Amino acid sequence: MKAVVVENYDKIDGISIREIETPGLASGHVRVKVGAAAVGFVDGLKVQGLYQTKDPLPFIPGTEFAGTVDAVAGDVTAFKPGMPVVGMARSGALAEYISVPSAALKSLPPQIPFEAGASFQANYLTGLYALEARASLQPGEILLVLGAAGGVGIAAVQIGKLMGARVIAAASTAEKRDFAARYGADHTIDYTKADWRDTLKEMTGGHGPDVIYDPVGGEVSLQAFRSIAWRGRHLVVGFAAGSIPALAFNLPLLKGGALLGVDLAQIQRREPETHTRLIAQLFNWLASGQLQPVVGKVVPFEDFREAFETMQSRSALGKMIVKFG
Ligand SMILES: NC(=O)c1ccc[n+]([C@@H]2O[C@H](COP(=O)([O-])OP(=O)(O)OC[C@H]3O[C@@H](n4cnc5c(N)ncnc54)[C@H](OP(=O)(O)O)[C@@H]3O)[C@@H](O)[C@H]2O)c1
């Protein structure tokens, strides 16, 4: 089969498509013919060796995918060849086939295209866990989403709307703000402007955001927290801007506010019941059409590099998708 293989961490040119052996089927495993795989910020860091954990070289990048079951091990009963599925793996999704434990897969409702399926789980589970399980976002509350046109940002915009919040999307370009408005944001704001906190104050009638969803970090996080409403909750999701802000402890005191950490990687292990409940909620929304995952730019498999380059140039809208076949 063909697969994207990272052979060194020097530069993006060190990643190429190679012909390698199709993965076999260990006990409990399912082999999926990949239809689409997603490329997010973390994948961009991983192929450069910049993520907190380094995959041993060589490796196949890609952690989220959707496709069709190709074959199942003899002891697997939940899946049959031909079924559409979505899955998550530690790596290996940017390949024509991937073999994963059956527990890593979910059935994909047949009406959902692979591109939407591959964009779905990580970003929307992060958003729902943050907004529901951590911040207890209430209908009518004001939600400010930073980096709102990015992969996790746009998912939070949609979930915030589904939960009945008034959503303010903050992004750096007019194109990104329009994109966030198209997916439901009630207001948009340019947080690169020096006076953006004044605009935010006006927009919220002096109240400030009740909940801040923050995958960006850096100076903008500190500015946002200074604008938070009384008893506001600031969700720490990521640091796409590169630097980890240091908040003075007097600010949460003065605001009656809270900083709440969000880590998708730990939810299943530490809060299995919450994880099961939220996944069920997301798949119900997906099957009923209430939630239509945003598909960012779709590139053919041969042009996979474009997906990484777009991620790394801060120009992605939603999650990048690599499509097979
Ligand atoms: N906590 C979790 O469980 C979890 C789960 C998934 C992802 N994450 C983290 O969330 C963050 C965002 O991931 P993503 O996949 O949504 O990334 P993304 O699609 O690239 O979006 C990130 C957004 O951050 C903003 N940004 C500000 N400064 C930036 C810079 N110097 N470089 C790049 N982007 C910058 C950009 O919006 P503007 O141009 O509008 O400023 C961009 O749209 C990452 O740090 C990722 O590791 C965390």
The ligand as an ORCA input file, in Angstrom:
! r2SCAN-3c Opt
* xyz 0 1
  N      -6.609     20.356     24.908
  C      -6.883     19.447     24.010
  O      -7.331     18.361     24.311
  C      -6.647     19.787     22.568
  C      -7.261     19.056     21.530
  C      -6.991     19.437     20.201
  C      -6.138     20.507     19.932
  N      -5.559     21.166     20.977
  C      -4.669     22.318     20.762
  O      -5.446     23.392     20.272
  C      -4.601     24.262     19.523
  C      -5.260     24.563     18.204
  O      -5.350     23.381     17.410
  P      -6.101     23.413     15.993
  O      -5.967     22.062     15.405
  O      -7.409     24.052     16.144
  O      -5.123     24.417     15.200
  P      -5.485     25.420     14.013
  O      -6.575     24.844     13.186
  O      -4.201     25.773     13.374
  O      -6.085     26.704     14.766
  C      -5.300     27.436     15.655
  C      -5.698     28.893     15.577
  O      -4.840     29.587     16.480
  C      -4.637     30.889     15.998
  N      -3.224     31.296     16.124
  C      -2.786     32.377     16.788
  N      -1.464     32.491     16.683
  C      -1.047     31.469     15.916
  C       0.229     31.061     15.441
  N       1.351     31.746     15.746
  N       0.295     29.965     14.660
  C      -0.813     29.266     14.359
  N      -2.054     29.591     14.793
  C      -2.165     30.704     15.567
  C      -5.062     30.916     14.541
  O      -6.187     31.778     14.457
  P      -6.017     33.324     14.108
  O      -5.171     33.431     12.876
  O      -7.419     33.734     13.901
  O      -5.362     33.963     15.289
  C      -5.491     29.501     14.205
  O      -6.677     29.451     13.430
  C      -3.248     23.565     19.403
  O      -2.367     24.116     20.361
  C      -3.559     22.130     19.738
  O      -2.442     21.455     20.282
  C      -5.799     20.829     22.263
*
